[in-house]
Every structure is written in structure tokens, then in C-alpha cells.
Amino acid sequence: LDGLKQRHYVYLDQKTVKDDGSPAKALIPYASQFKDRLLYFRPLAPCDEKALQDFFYSHAPETVYARYLKEVDALPHAEALERVSVDYTKDMALAGFDSPEPYGQMVCVGRYLSSGDAAEMALVVREDFQQNGIGRFLVSTLIKAAHKHGLKKITASIGRTNLSMLNIVRNSGFTVENSSCVDGYEACLVLSPDMAMKE
């Protein structure tokens, strides 16, 4: 990587991705059908920085607010790079594209960041791909990955008007309570070995 930086083939602040062949990544299908839409999935990687930025700037303000629970106007290089530099030994991030080709557009992202034996989950689906079951798929995959990572709990902060996400987490077994930190709810799923066996 140092040689690539010296030749200016990559950013000087480019990061390497920690990856021990995490079994969680093996859960990501190459492709999956959602009604009449076929999406292609892979783990996020540093090469996806531009695709992630394009994805962010494709969102309506309401979608951005639903994801971040605050107004966010930009996704600069440093932040985008941080989001695509995932430590798969403990965290998870998968993205769906509308084509398997390099020019395919990112249309959804699901991720969690872990701290100890718990993880905080977030996801977003592009507006014209919503209501196709993609959000349910992302949550299901993240739950399975959390089992592989040996986590015991997944949480998510959800805005009060984000009814589709509320429906997804409730149907996925999360408990939902009013939040004292955001204008919305806190969802929590306690993972157990029995749940892993059922999957």
C-alpha cells in the first residue's frame, strides 16, 4: 500500500481492510431477486468510496434524515473512506448494486459497528428500490452476521416517521421503545444461541 501511495495510485490516507476471512462475509449472496429486481451484493471495500458518495447524493433529504436522524448535506472524502474501510473481524457492511459490472450503481447499504458484544445497525435503500423487501433482507443478513461474530445484542435508532424500518425490526423480533436520545425509537434484539440454530 505504501508503494501505491507514493505513486499516487490511491489516496495518501487510504486504509487497509482488516479481514481474516471472516465467516460473516460468506453470508452475502452474489445476487438476490426482489420482486422484479435483481441485485448484486458484496462487502463494502475502499474501492467503493465513489459509489458510496454517489449513493448518498442520490438520496432525497427525507431519506438522509431517516438514516442519520439529522440534516446532513455532504459526504466528504474522509468520512466516505471511513465508511468503506470496514474491519470485518468484528463489523459488517454489505452493499447492493443494480449491475455486477464495475459501473453498477449502489442502491442499498446495510451495516453494523460493534462495541464489545453489542452492535449498532443502520441501513438505507434508494427511494426507487424501496418496498421490495430489500430492507428485510439487509436486516436478516446482518442478524446472521452478528451471530457469526458472536455478538449478543443489536440496536438501532429509528426516526419517528420511519414506519417501514419500524415494521421491519418489529417483524424481525426487535423490541421497540421510545428514545430519550433521538426523536423516535430505540430498537433492540437480544441474540441467543437458539436463534442461531434456527437459522
C-alpha positions as CSV (number, residue, x, y, z in Angstrom):
1,L,0.0,0.0,0.0
2,D,2.9,2.4,0.8
3,G,4.2,2.0,-2.8
4,L,0.7,2.8,-4.2
5,K,0.5,5.9,-2.1
6,Q,4.0,7.0,-3.3
7,R,2.9,6.6,-6.9
8,H,-0.4,8.5,-6.1
9,Y,-2.5,5.5,-7.3
10,V,-4.5,5.7,-4.0
11,Y,-5.2,8.5,-1.5
12,L,-2.4,9.2,1.0
13,D,-4.9,8.4,3.8
14,Q,-6.1,5.2,2.2
15,K,-6.7,2.4,4.7
16,T,-6.2,-1.3,4.6
17,V,-9.2,-3.5,5.4
18,K,-8.8,-6.0,8.3
19,D,-10.1,-9.3,7.0
20,D,-9.3,-12.7,8.5
21,G,-11.6,-14.5,6.1
22,S,-14.5,-13.6,8.4
23,P,-17.3,-16.2,8.1
24,A,-19.8,-13.3,8.3
25,K,-18.8,-12.2,4.8
26,A,-19.7,-15.7,3.4
27,L,-23.3,-14.9,4.2
28,I,-23.6,-12.3,1.5
29,P,-25.1,-13.8,-1.7
30,Y,-23.7,-12.9,-5.1
31,A,-27.2,-12.0,-6.3
32,S,-30.7,-12.0,-4.9
33,Q,-34.1,-11.4,-6.5
34,F,-36.6,-8.8,-5.1
35,K,-39.9,-9.0,-6.9
36,D,-38.9,-7.8,-10.4
37,R,-35.4,-6.5,-9.4
38,L,-32.2,-8.5,-9.3
39,L,-29.5,-7.0,-7.1
40,Y,-25.8,-8.0,-6.8
41,F,-24.2,-7.9,-3.4
42,R,-20.7,-7.6,-1.9
43,P,-18.9,-6.4,1.2
44,L,-18.1,-2.7,1.1
45,A,-14.4,-2.1,0.3
46,P,-12.2,1.0,-0.1
47,C,-12.8,0.9,-3.8
48,D,-16.4,1.7,-3.2
49,E,-15.8,5.2,-1.9
50,K,-17.0,7.0,-5.1
51,A,-20.0,4.6,-5.4
52,L,-21.0,5.3,-1.8
53,Q,-20.7,9.1,-2.3
54,D,-22.9,8.8,-5.5
55,F,-25.4,6.8,-3.5
56,F,-25.5,9.4,-0.7
57,Y,-26.1,12.3,-3.2
58,S,-28.9,10.3,-4.9
59,H,-31.0,10.5,-1.7
60,A,-33.9,12.9,-1.1
61,P,-33.5,14.9,2.1
62,E,-36.1,12.8,3.9
63,T,-34.0,9.6,3.2
64,V,-30.9,11.2,4.6
65,Y,-32.7,12.3,7.7
66,A,-34.2,8.9,8.2
67,R,-30.7,7.4,8.0
68,Y,-28.7,9.9,10.1
69,L,-31.6,11.4,12.2
70,K,-30.2,14.8,11.5
71,E,-29.7,17.0,8.4
72,V,-26.5,16.0,6.6
73,D,-25.6,17.9,3.4
74,A,-22.4,16.2,2.3
75,L,-20.3,13.0,2.5
76,P,-16.7,14.2,2.1
77,H,-13.8,12.0,1.2
78,A,-12.5,11.4,4.8
79,E,-16.0,10.3,6.0
80,A,-16.7,8.2,2.9
81,L,-13.3,6.5,3.3
82,E,-14.0,5.7,6.9
83,R,-17.4,4.1,6.0
84,V,-15.9,1.8,3.3
85,S,-12.9,0.8,5.4
86,V,-14.6,-2.0,7.4
87,D,-12.9,-4.2,9.9
88,Y,-14.7,-7.5,9.1
89,T,-13.2,-9.2,12.1
90,K,-15.9,-7.5,14.2
91,D,-18.0,-5.3,12.0
92,M,-20.2,-5.8,8.9
93,A,-21.2,-3.8,5.8
94,L,-22.8,-5.0,2.6
95,A,-23.9,-3.1,-0.4
96,G,-26.3,-4.0,-3.2
97,F,-25.8,-2.9,-6.8
98,D,-28.1,-2.8,-9.8
99,S,-25.4,-4.5,-12.0
100,P,-22.5,-6.8,-11.5
101,E,-20.4,-4.6,-13.7
102,P,-17.9,-2.0,-12.3
103,Y,-20.2,0.8,-13.4
104,G,-23.2,-0.7,-11.4
105,Q,-24.9,1.8,-9.2
106,M,-25.2,1.2,-5.4
107,V,-28.8,1.0,-4.4
108,C,-28.7,-0.2,-0.8
109,V,-26.3,-0.5,2.2
110,G,-26.7,-2.3,5.5
111,R,-24.1,-2.2,8.2
112,Y,-23.3,-2.6,11.9
113,L,-20.5,-1.4,14.1
114,S,-19.7,-3.4,17.2
115,S,-18.6,-2.4,20.6
116,G,-17.9,-5.2,22.9
117,D,-20.6,-7.8,22.5
118,A,-23.2,-5.4,21.0
119,A,-23.6,-3.7,17.7
120,E,-25.4,-0.7,16.3
121,M,-27.2,-1.3,13.0
122,A,-28.2,1.1,10.2
123,L,-29.3,0.7,6.6
124,V,-30.6,2.7,3.7
125,V,-32.3,1.8,0.4
126,R,-32.6,4.1,-2.5
127,E,-36.1,5.5,-2.9
128,D,-36.9,3.9,-6.2
129,F,-35.9,0.5,-4.8
130,Q,-37.9,0.6,-1.6
131,Q,-41.0,-1.5,-0.9
132,N,-39.4,-4.6,-2.5
133,G,-38.2,-6.5,0.6
134,I,-34.6,-5.2,0.4
135,G,-34.6,-3.7,3.9
136,R,-35.9,-7.0,5.4
137,F,-33.1,-8.9,3.5
138,L,-30.4,-6.5,4.9
139,V,-31.6,-6.8,8.4
140,S,-31.8,-10.6,8.2
141,T,-28.3,-10.8,6.8
142,L,-26.9,-8.5,9.5
143,I,-28.6,-10.6,12.2
144,K,-26.9,-13.8,10.8
145,A,-23.6,-12.0,10.6
146,A,-23.9,-10.8,14.2
147,H,-24.3,-14.5,15.2
148,K,-21.1,-15.3,13.3
149,H,-19.3,-12.5,15.1
150,G,-20.5,-13.9,18.5
151,L,-22.4,-10.7,19.3
152,K,-25.2,-10.7,21.9
153,K,-27.2,-7.7,21.0
154,I,-28.1,-5.5,18.0
155,T,-29.6,-2.0,18.5
156,A,-30.9,0.6,16.0
157,S,-32.1,4.2,16.4
158,I,-35.2,4.8,14.2
159,G,-36.8,8.1,13.4
160,R,-40.5,8.6,14.4
161,T,-41.7,8.8,10.8
162,N,-39.6,5.9,9.5
163,L,-42.5,3.5,9.6
164,S,-41.0,1.0,7.1
165,M,-37.9,0.5,9.3
166,L,-40.1,0.2,12.4
167,N,-42.2,-2.5,10.7
168,I,-39.0,-4.4,9.6
169,V,-37.4,-4.5,13.0
170,R,-40.6,-5.5,14.8
171,N,-41.1,-8.3,12.3
172,S,-37.5,-9.4,12.9
173,G,-38.0,-9.8,16.7
174,F,-36.7,-6.5,17.9
175,T,-38.3,-4.8,20.9
176,V,-39.0,-1.1,20.3
177,E,-39.2,1.7,22.9
178,N,-39.4,5.5,22.8
179,S,-35.9,7.0,22.7
180,S,-34.6,9.6,25.1
181,C,-31.8,10.5,22.7
182,V,-33.4,10.9,19.3
183,D,-36.9,12.0,18.0
184,G,-38.0,8.4,17.6
185,Y,-37.3,5.0,18.9
186,E,-34.6,2.6,20.1
187,A,-34.9,-1.0,18.8
188,C,-33.1,-3.9,20.4
189,L,-32.6,-7.5,19.5
190,V,-31.0,-9.8,22.1
191,L,-29.3,-12.7,20.2
192,S,-29.3,-16.2,21.6
193,P,-27.6,-19.5,20.6
194,D,-31.1,-20.9,20.0
195,M,-31.8,-18.2,17.3
196,A,-28.6,-19.1,15.5
197,M,-29.5,-22.8,15.4
198,K,-32.9,-21.9,13.9
199,E,-31.2,-20.1,11.1
